[in-house]
Amino acid sequence: MRSIFDIVRRWLRFGSKQGSARQRNSEVTHRRHDAADRTKTASRPAQAPESPCKQAVVSEVTAELLQDLRSASENRVKGPLWLLPRVTTGDPQPMLKHQAEALARLSQNDFHSGVIHLPTGSGKTRVGIEIAARCLEHPQDRVIWATSGVSLLRQSIIRLVEMLGRFDRELAMRWAGSDHIQDDALFDEADVVFVTRDTLTKWLARAADGRIPDDPLRTALTARKGSRAARNITLIYDECHELGARGLQRAWKKFDDKVLSLGNAEDRFTVIGLSATPMPTATDAHDLLQDSIFPVREGTTTQKDWDVLVHHSETTQTLTDLKILCPINLSLQKSGFFDIPERLVSRIIDEVMSEDTLRRGDSSEKQWAREFSLAFNRKVMTHPDILDFLADRIARRLPVMGKTMLFCASVEAANYMVDRLRRNKRVGEGLVTLVHSRMEDREIAEMEDDAEEEIVRPEKQIQEFLDRGHEPCVMVNVGMLTTGFDDPKVRCVVLARLTFSKNLFWQMIGRGLRGPFAGGTPDCYIIDPIRLTERFEVFEGYRPDLDRRGIPQTDLEDRNSAIHDPADLAPLSCEREPPPQSGVVIDSAIRWGVRRALRAFLNGKKFNLEKVNRALNEVQIVHGKDGSTKIVPAAGEVTAENPYAILEAHIRSLENSIGRDLPWLYGLLPTRLDDIARKTFLRKLQVIRKRKIASLDAWHEYELKRL
């Protein structure tokens, strides 16, 4: 069966514009602390400084606090200053090997601002708490912990309280709002301040506003060295791909220009990003990350070729082998039981979507893709016929699916799905929970005149879902639980929405990837009624778009789909002047102006950045069997010397040896070739020959067993 993606792809071509890259000043150094400061242990004064804020509520942490943090309303736990006692029981959760390696690389890079890239479910929060513990060994240091979602922020606060044994002194923490930055004693009182993205945006904008005197954040970073007000501040941003948000970027640029440029403020401000998908989907948001927030500094070592400082990066496969994560299981998906019938989708598209929506017009491909996905979700994926079909299929297979998270396209679709599932005799009301941003509106509407009934808040629904353990049940949500939600017992993820964002896709399926080592499941079913798995190649892992580097569009596609790591491709880059190279032949079929730009680039001569970027868009790099390298036109024909012709000859040889045609093998050819891709494909052919694999389904079955 063709996927829904096939139905619409004739109107949509994926791609991204190439942007010229700004040369980076690699001589800038950024040192937040001396290495010796990191090894010192400082004790907190016997008494915490007294708060001048009369409304601050100071309380010793108790079991009741943890209970409140898990289930109480935001208004109840947000605002008070909590004094957390010193716990002498030691580290309650020693770090795993990959977590310790991340901290070691961060230390090797002298705690410069940078990214720690770990797959969902691998314990990013534990790493963040360890970073906070090390920063707070110095009595003047402070930590701001930020993320966008309230649910994720609440989970981070809970984890910090549970991990008090890692801190060697008393702590004071606060979940702060936008108004708390006006408190002059904010950083005198609180060691750790938790904020949402919106609050952080307001704080940065306020600090950059020179008309506001004595802003606490600006004062802490710009006060004279040795002053009581001077602070070293570490911002730990959980799910750091959110740093691409436009409002936050605008505020950050002003903050960078008006505050961090003053005195030694930049040396006092460190940003550590944590995420399974660190780079924002919008490539035009990468500039700020690459040049200001996470720049690659001289003397540091980055683990990825993303033009940001990546202290450490771990692959999904490595953690799956260690059973920290679990493998993806597509058996339910491949059964076709959940595939939305093509006739149904086509009929609904004809009914509810205008021809104007299906035309790209003058808009860019990315803009059109975004608008199309919004319209498709709003009109097609919320249609009652589609939702009735999915509710019936889920109800029939729920015992097999196990504990399930269902991602819907809208609040209305989520409400409808909950109603249908609760009415279904196979499921019932007790096995369905709901979380979205307008839950209270729904609950009030259901209460009608019964004012005595309590409104069921999202945090209570989440806790109810967690308490069900391994029991087959369904959590229906829209967008609140795409990041940070942690329930190791989730066995199945259903994607009932269209997205062209790799970040969102990987964040959604990551909700079910906790492995046996983390108390999770042996594998995770991914059910994809609109075949997103065909677009994002779920077994290949996260691949960000990096068009800012001037890499040809076809190279970008390969970087996102090849079976090897993008760093191994070593594509041409024109951000930095390259060393002279020899042995690279430039095909004479390439027009003269392009050849001239490429020769200057390869030989390290003076070159025009814009011309080289244009030239790289028109060519492709091929590697001969003898080790030679040749640059040919991107649209050039396959010749006998071309590696594609060589691989196709191997396919024909295999077909002749087994006596049957294997047309599906041509679909496995990589979109772009280098030595690694060529050797990997040849190894595939050896396996297919040895195991006598005769169909694409048999090949997928073999790969599933291998994984």
C-alpha positions in Angstrom: 0.0 0.0 0.0 1.2 3.5 -0.8 1.7 5.8 2.2 -0.2 9.0 2.7 3.1 10.7 2.1 3.0 9.2 -1.4 -0.4 10.8 -2.0 0.9 14.3 -1.4 4.5 14.1 -2.4 3.7 15.1 -6.0 2.9 18.5 -4.6 5.9 18.7 -2.3 9.7 18.5 -2.9 11.9 18.5 0.2 14.9 20.7 0.2 16.5 23.6 1.9 18.1 26.8 0.7 21.8 27.1 0.9 23.1 29.9 3.0 26.5 31.4 3.0 28.4 30.9 6.3 29.9 33.6 8.4 33.6 33.2 9.1 34.1 32.4 12.8 36.7 34.1 14.9 38.4 31.0 16.4 40.8 33.0 18.5 38.2 34.0 21.0 38.7 32.2 24.3 36.1 31.6 26.9 37.1 30.3 30.3 34.5 30.2 33.0 36.6 28.8 35.8 40.1 27.6 36.5 40.4 23.8 36.5 41.3 24.0 40.2 38.0 25.6 41.1 36.2 22.6 39.8 37.9 20.3 42.3 37.3 22.4 45.4 34.5 21.6 47.7 33.0 24.6 49.6 30.5 24.3 52.4 27.5 26.5 52.7 27.3 28.9 55.6 25.5 27.6 58.6 22.6 29.8 58.0 21.1 30.7 54.6 20.9 34.5 53.9 17.7 35.9 55.1 15.3 36.8 52.3 14.1 40.4 52.1 11.1 39.3 50.1 8.3 39.0 52.6 6.2 36.8 50.3 9.0 34.2 50.0 8.0 30.9 51.7 11.0 29.1 53.2 10.5 25.4 54.1 12.5 22.3 54.9 12.2 19.6 52.2 10.0 16.7 53.3 8.2 13.8 51.7 5.3 16.1 51.4 7.3 18.4 49.1 8.0 15.6 46.7 4.3 14.7 46.8 3.4 18.3 46.0 6.0 18.5 43.2 4.4 15.4 41.6 0.7 16.3 41.9 0.1 19.8 43.2 -0.9 22.7 40.9 1.8 24.9 39.4 0.7 27.9 41.5 1.3 25.9 44.7 4.9 25.0 44.1 6.0 27.9 41.9 7.5 30.9 43.7 8.5 29.8 47.2 12.1 29.5 48.1 12.8 25.9 49.2 15.7 25.1 51.6 16.9 21.6 50.8 18.9 20.0 53.6 22.2 18.3 53.1 21.8 14.5 52.6 24.8 12.4 53.7 23.7 9.1 52.1 26.0 9.6 49.1 25.2 9.4 45.4 21.8 7.7 45.1 22.4 6.9 41.4 26.0 6.6 40.2 26.5 7.7 36.6 26.6 5.2 33.8 29.7 4.9 31.5 28.3 7.2 28.8 27.2 9.8 31.3 30.6 9.8 33.0 32.2 10.1 29.5 30.1 13.2 28.8 31.2 14.8 32.0 34.8 13.9 31.3 34.7 15.6 27.9 33.0 18.6 29.3 35.9 18.9 31.8 38.5 18.4 29.1 36.9 21.4 27.3 37.2 23.5 30.5 33.4 23.7 30.9 33.0 25.9 27.9 29.5 26.5 26.6 28.5 23.5 24.5 26.1 20.7 23.8 25.8 17.2 25.3 23.9 15.1 22.7 22.3 12.0 24.2 19.4 10.0 22.9 16.0 10.2 24.6 16.0 7.9 27.6 19.7 7.8 28.2 19.7 10.0 31.3 20.3 13.6 30.2 18.7 14.9 33.4 21.2 12.9 35.5 24.0 14.5 33.6 22.5 17.9 34.1 22.3 17.4 37.8 25.9 16.3 37.9 26.9 19.5 36.1 24.9 21.5 38.6 26.6 19.7 41.5 30.0 20.5 40.1 29.2 24.1 39.4 27.8 24.6 42.9 31.0 23.3 44.6 32.0 27.0 44.3 30.0 29.0 46.9 29.5 32.0 44.6 28.2 30.0 41.6 24.6 29.8 40.6 22.6 27.6 38.2 19.7 28.4 36.1 17.8 25.4 34.8 15.6 26.2 31.8 13.3 24.4 29.4 10.0 25.2 27.7 7.4 22.7 29.1 6.0 23.0 32.6 5.7 19.2 32.9 9.4 18.7 31.9 10.5 21.5 34.3 8.6 19.9 37.1 10.2 16.5 36.4 13.7 18.2 36.6 12.9 19.7 40.0 11.7 16.3 41.3 14.9 14.7 40.1 17.1 17.3 41.8 15.3 16.7 45.1 15.7 13.0 44.7 19.4 13.5 44.0 20.2 15.6 47.0 22.8 13.0 48.0 25.0 14.2 45.2 25.3 17.7 46.7 27.8 18.2 49.5 25.9 21.0 51.2 22.5 22.5 51.8 20.7 24.0 48.7 18.1 26.6 48.1 16.0 26.3 45.0 13.1 28.2 43.5 10.8 27.6 40.6 10.7 31.2 39.4 8.4 33.3 37.3 9.1 36.3 35.2 8.4 38.6 38.1 11.1 37.1 40.3 14.0 38.6 38.3 12.9 41.9 39.8 13.9 40.6 43.3 17.4 42.0 43.9 18.3 39.1 46.2 17.3 36.4 43.7 20.8 35.1 43.2 21.8 35.7 46.8 18.9 33.4 48.0 18.6 30.6 45.5 21.5 28.3 44.3 19.3 26.8 41.6 16.6 28.7 39.8 14.2 26.7 37.5 12.5 28.7 34.7 10.5 28.0 31.6 11.6 29.3 28.2 9.1 32.2 28.3 10.5 33.3 31.6 14.1 33.1 30.5 13.2 35.1 27.4 11.8 37.9 29.5 14.8 37.8 31.9 17.3 38.1 29.0 15.3 41.0 27.5 15.1 42.8 30.8 18.8 42.3 31.5 19.5 43.8 28.1 17.3 46.9 28.7 19.7 49.6 29.9 16.8 51.7 31.2 16.2 49.2 34.0 18.6 49.8 36.9 20.1 47.0 39.0 18.7 44.1 37.1 19.8 41.0 39.1 21.0 39.0 36.1 23.0 41.9 34.6 24.4 42.8 38.0 25.5 39.3 38.7 27.4 39.1 35.4 28.9 42.6 35.2 29.7 43.4 38.9 33.3 44.1 39.7 35.4 41.0 40.4 35.5 40.2 44.1 32.2 42.0 44.6 29.6 40.3 46.7 27.1 40.6 43.8 29.4 39.0 41.2 28.3 35.6 40.2 29.4 32.8 37.8 26.1 31.6 36.3 25.7 28.3 34.4 22.5 28.0 32.3 21.6 24.4 31.8 19.1 24.3 29.0 17.2 21.0 28.8 16.0 20.2 25.2 18.3 22.9 23.8 16.9 22.7 20.3 14.3 25.1 21.7 17.0 27.8 21.6 15.8 28.2 18.0 12.6 29.9 19.2 12.3 33.3 17.5 11.4 35.3 20.6 14.2 33.7 22.6 16.7 34.3 19.8 15.7 38.0 19.6 16.1 38.4 23.4 19.4 36.5 23.3 20.9 38.6 20.6 20.2 41.8 22.6 21.5 40.1 25.8 24.7 39.1 23.9 25.2 42.6 22.6 24.3 44.6 25.7 25.4 42.4 28.6 27.9 39.7 27.6 30.0 42.2 25.8 30.6 44.2 29.0 33.8 43.5 31.0 34.2 39.8 31.8 30.5 39.0 31.7 31.0 36.4 29.0 33.5 34.6 31.1 30.9 34.4 33.9 28.1 33.0 31.8 28.2 29.4 30.6 25.4 27.6 28.6 25.2 23.8 28.6 22.6 22.3 26.2 21.1 18.9 26.7 19.0 17.3 24.0 18.5 14.2 21.9 17.9 16.6 18.9 20.2 19.5 19.7 19.9 21.5 16.4 16.7 23.5 15.8 14.7 22.3 12.8 14.8 25.8 11.3 18.3 26.1 9.8 18.2 29.9 9.9 18.2 29.6 13.7 21.6 27.9 13.7 23.6 31.1 13.3 23.1 32.2 16.9 23.9 28.8 18.3 27.0 28.5 16.1 28.4 32.0 16.6 27.3 33.1 20.1 25.7 30.3 22.3 27.8 27.2 21.5 30.7 28.4 19.4 33.6 26.1 18.7 36.5 27.7 20.6 40.2 27.4 20.0 41.6 24.6 22.1 38.3 22.7 22.4 37.3 19.4 20.8 33.9 18.9 19.3 32.4 15.5 18.7 30.2 16.4 15.7 30.6 18.4 12.5 27.6 20.7 13.3 29.6 23.9 13.8 28.7 24.0 17.5 30.7 22.7 20.4 29.5 19.2 21.1 31.2 18.0 24.2 29.8 14.5 23.8 27.5 12.6 21.5 26.2 9.0 22.0 24.5 6.9 19.3 21.2 5.2 19.8 22.7 1.9 18.6 25.4 1.9 21.2 22.9 2.5 24.1 20.6 -0.1 22.5 23.4 -2.7 22.6 23.9 -1.9 26.3 20.1 -2.3 26.8 19.9 1.3 28.2 17.6 1.9 25.2 15.3 -0.6 23.6 15.1 -1.4 19.8 12.3 -0.2 17.6 9.8 -2.9 16.6 7.9 -2.3 13.3 6.1 -5.6 13.2 2.7 -4.0 14.1 3.4 -1.3 11.6 4.3 -3.7 8.8 1.2 -5.8 9.4 -0.8 -3.0 7.7 -3.5 -3.3 10.3 -3.2 0.4 11.3 -2.7 1.9 7.8 -5.4 4.4 7.1 -7.1 3.3 3.8 -5.9 5.3 0.9 -9.4 5.7 -0.5 -10.5 7.2 2.8 -7.7 9.7 2.9 -8.2 10.7 -0.8 -11.9 11.2 -0.2 -11.3 13.4 2.8 -8.6 15.4 1.1 -11.0 16.0 -1.8 -13.7 17.1 0.6 -11.9 19.4 3.0 -8.7 20.6 1.4 -8.8 23.3 -1.4 -6.6 23.2 -4.4 -4.9 26.3 -3.2 -3.6 24.4 -0.2 -2.1 21.8 -2.5 -0.2 24.3 -4.6 3.1 25.7 -3.5 2.7 29.0 -5.3 5.3 31.6 -4.6 6.2 30.4 -1.1 9.4 28.5 -0.4 9.3 24.7 -0.1 9.9 24.9 3.7 7.1 27.4 4.2 4.7 25.5 2.0 5.6 22.2 3.8 4.8 23.9 7.2 1.5 25.4 6.0 0.5 22.1 4.3 1.2 20.0 7.4 -0.8 22.4 9.6 -3.7 22.3 7.1 -3.5 18.5 6.8 -3.5 18.0 10.6 -6.3 20.5 11.1 -8.6 19.2 8.4 -7.6 15.6 7.7 -6.1 14.1 10.8 -9.0 15.6 12.9 -11.7 14.3 10.6 -14.1 12.0 12.5 -13.8 9.2 10.0 -10.1 9.1 10.4 -10.3 9.2 14.2 -13.0 6.5 14.3 -10.8 4.2 12.2 -7.8 4.7 14.5 -9.8 4.4 17.7 -11.3 1.1 16.5 -7.9 -0.3 15.5 -6.2 0.7 18.8 -9.0 -0.8 20.8 -8.7 -4.1 19.0 -5.0 -4.4 19.5 -4.4 -2.7 22.8 -3.6 -5.9 24.7 -0.8 -6.5 22.2 0.3 -2.9 22.1 0.7 -2.6 25.9 1.1 0.8 27.5 0.6 3.2 24.7 1.2 6.9 24.0 -1.0 8.4 21.2 0.1 11.7 19.7 -2.9 13.6 18.1 -2.9 16.5 15.7 -5.1 18.9 17.8 -6.9 19.3 21.1 -10.2 18.6 19.4 -8.8 15.4 17.9 -7.5 14.3 21.3 -10.8 14.9 23.0 -12.6 13.0 20.3 -10.2 10.0 20.5 -10.6 9.9 24.3 -14.4 9.8 23.9 -14.3 7.1 21.3 -11.8 4.9 23.3 -13.7 5.3 26.6 -17.0 4.2 24.9 -15.4 1.2 23.3 -16.1 -2.0 25.2 -12.6 -3.3 24.6 -11.0 -0.4 26.4 -13.3 1.4 28.8 -12.9 4.7 30.7 -10.4 3.4 33.3 -7.7 2.7 30.7 -7.6 6.1 28.9 -6.0 9.3 30.2 -5.7 12.7 28.5 -3.2 15.5 28.6 -3.2 18.7 26.7 -3.0 22.5 27.2 -6.8 23.0 27.4 -7.7 20.2 29.8 -9.3 22.4 32.4 -11.7 23.8 29.8 -12.7 20.3 28.9 -13.2 19.2 32.5 -15.2 22.3 33.4 -17.5 21.6 30.4 -18.0 18.0 31.6 -18.7 19.2 35.2 -21.7 21.2 34.1 -23.5 22.2 37.3 -21.5 19.9 39.6 -19.3 22.5 41.3 -18.2 20.0 43.9 -16.2 17.9 41.5 -12.5 18.6 41.3 -10.9 19.5 38.0 -8.5 16.9 36.8 -5.2 18.7 36.1 -2.6 17.4 33.6 -0.1 16.5 36.4 -2.7 14.2 38.0 -3.5 12.5 34.7 0.2 11.9 34.1 0.7 10.5 37.6 -2.3 8.2 37.1 -0.8 6.9 33.8 2.6 6.4 35.6 0.9 4.4 38.4 -0.5 1.8 36.0 2.9 0.3 35.5 3.0 -2.2 32.6 -0.8 -2.4 32.3 -2.1 -1.9 28.7 -3.6 1.6 28.6 -3.6 4.7 26.5 -2.3 8.2 27.1 -3.7 10.6 24.6 -1.9 13.9 24.2 -1.2 16.6 21.7 2.1 18.3 22.4 2.7 18.5 26.1 4.6 15.2 26.4 6.7 15.2 23.2 9.8 16.1 25.2 11.0 15.1 28.6 8.2 12.8 29.6 9.7 9.7 31.2 7.8 6.5 31.7 10.0 3.4 31.1 6.9 1.2 30.9 5.6 2.7 27.6 5.7 -0.1 25.0 4.0 1.5 22.1 3.9 5.0 20.4 1.2 5.9 17.9 1.9 8.9 15.6 -1.5 10.2 14.5 -0.2 13.5 13.1 1.8 14.7 10.1 5.1 16.4 10.7 8.0 17.3 8.4 10.2 18.1 11.5 12.8 15.5 12.3 13.2 16.9 15.8 9.5 16.5 16.6 9.5 13.0 15.0 12.4 11.7 17.1 11.2 13.4 20.3 7.8 11.6 19.9 9.2 8.1 19.3 11.7 8.6 22.0 9.0 8.4 24.6 9.0 4.6 24.3 12.7 3.8 24.0 13.7 3.2 27.6 15.4 -0.2 27.7 15.6 -3.0 30.2 18.6 -1.6 32.0 16.5 1.5 32.9 13.5 -0.6 33.9 11.9 -0.3 30.5 10.7 -2.6 27.8 12.5 -5.2 25.6 11.4 -3.3 22.5 9.1 -0.5 21.4 6.3 -0.7 18.8 6.0 2.3 16.5 2.6 2.6 14.8 2.6 5.1 12.1 -0.8 5.3 10.2 0.6 8.0 7.8 4.0 6.4 7.3 6.3 9.0 8.8 8.8 6.1 9.4 9.3 5.9 5.7 10.4 9.5 5.6 12.7 9.6 8.6 14.2 6.1 8.5 13.8 5.2 12.1 16.8 2.8 12.3 19.3 5.5 11.3 19.1 7.9 14.2 19.0 11.6 14.5 20.4 13.6 11.6 20.1 17.4 11.7 19.9 19.6 8.6 23.1 21.7 8.2 22.6 23.7 5.0 24.4 26.7 6.5 27.7 25.0 5.7 27.3 25.4 2.0 26.9 21.6 1.4 24.9 20.7 -1.8 21.3 19.8 -1.2 21.9 16.2 -2.3 24.7 15.9 0.3 22.2 17.1 2.9 19.8 14.3 1.9 22.6 11.8 2.2 23.7 13.1 5.6 20.1 12.5 6.8 19.7 9.0 5.4 23.0 7.3 5.0 23.7 4.4 7.3 27.0 5.8 8.4 27.7 8.8 10.6 27.6 12.2 8.8 31.1 13.0 10.2 32.5 10.1 8.2 31.3 11.8 4.9 33.9 14.6 5.3 32.1 16.9 2.8 33.7 20.0 1.4 33.2 23.0 3.6 33.9 26.6 2.8 33.6 28.0 6.3 37.3 27.8 7.0 40.2 28.0 4.6 41.1 24.4 3.7 44.6 23.0 3.5 46.1 22.5 0.0 44.9 19.2 -1.5 46.2 17.2 -4.5 45.0 14.3 -6.5 41.5 15.8 -6.9 40.4 15.8 -10.6 37.8 18.4 -11.6 35.7 17.1 -14.6 36.1 19.3 -17.7 32.3 19.1 -18.2 31.9 21.5 -15.2 31.6 25.0 -16.5 34.7 27.2 -16.4 33.6 29.6 -13.6 32.8 26.7 -11.2 36.1 25.0 -12.0 38.0 28.1 -11.2 36.2 28.6 -7.8 36.8 25.0 -6.8 40.5 25.1 -7.7 41.0 28.1 -5.6 39.1 26.5 -2.7 41.0 23.2 -2.9 44.4 24.8 -3.2 43.9 27.1 -0.3 44.1 30.3 -2.4 42.1 33.4 -1.8 38.5 32.6 -2.9 35.1 34.3 -2.9 32.9 32.6 -0.3 29.7 33.2 -2.2 31.1 31.8 -5.5 32.3 28.6 -3.7 28.9 28.1 -2.1 27.3 28.3 -5.5 29.9 26.0 -7.0 29.3 23.3 -4.4 25.6 23.3 -5.3 26.4 22.3 -8.8 28.8 19.4 -8.3 29.2 16.0 -6.6 32.2 14.1 -5.3 32.9 10.6 -6.4 35.7 8.3 -5.3 37.2 5.8 -7.7 38.1 2.2 -6.9 41.8 3.1 -7.1 41.4 5.7 -4.4 41.2 8.7 -6.7 38.8 11.5 -6.1 36.8 13.3 -8.9 34.4 16.2 -8.8 31.7 15.8 -11.5 28.5 17.7 -12.4 25.7 17.0 -10.0 23.5 16.0 -12.9 26.2 14.1 -14.8 25.4 10.8 -16.5 26.6 7.5 -15.0 29.7 6.4 -16.8 31.7 3.2 -16.6 34.1 4.9 -14.1 31.3 6.1 -11.9 30.9 4.1 -8.6 27.2 3.7 -9.2 27.9 1.8 -12.4 30.3 -0.4 -10.4 27.7 -1.2 -7.7 25.0 -1.8 -10.3 27.4 -4.3 -12.0 27.7 -6.1 -8.6 23.8 -6.2 -8.3 23.6 -7.7 -11.8 26.2 -10.3 -10.9 24.2 -11.3 -7.8 21.0 -11.5 -9.9 22.8 -13.8 -12.3 24.2 -16.0 -9.6 20.8 -16.7 -7.9 18.8 -16.7 -11.2 16.3 -14.0 -10.4 15.8 -10.3 -10.7 16.3 -8.2 -7.5 14.9 -4.7 -8.5 14.4 -3.7 -4.8 18.2 -3.7 -4.4 18.5 -0.6 -6.6 16.4 1.2 -4.0 19.0 0.5 -1.4 21.7 2.4 -3.3 22.8 5.4 -1.2 21.9 8.8 -2.7 25.5 9.9 -2.6 28.6 7.8 -2.6 31.9 7.8 -0.9 34.2 5.0 0.2 32.3 4.2 3.4 28.9 4.1 1.6 30.3 2.0 -1.2 31.9 -0.6 1.2 28.8 -0.7 3.3 26.6 -1.4 0.3 29.0 -4.2 -0.8 28.7 -5.8 2.6 25.0 -5.7 2.3 25.3 -7.6 -1.0 27.5 -10.2 0.6 24.9 -10.8 3.3 22.1 -11.0 0.8 24.1 -13.5 -1.3 25.1 -15.6 1.7 21.6 -15.7 3.3 19.8 -15.9 -0.1 17.5 -13.0 0.7 15.2 -12.6 -2.2 12.8 -9.7 -1.2 12.7 -6.4 0.5 10.5 -7.7 3.3 13.0 -10.5 3.9 15.8 -8.0 4.1 13.9 -5.9 6.6 13.1 -9.0 8.7 16.9 -9.8 8.7 17.7 -6.3 9.8 15.2 -6.4 12.6 16.7 -9.6 13.9 20.1 -8.2 13.7 19.1 -5.1 15.7 
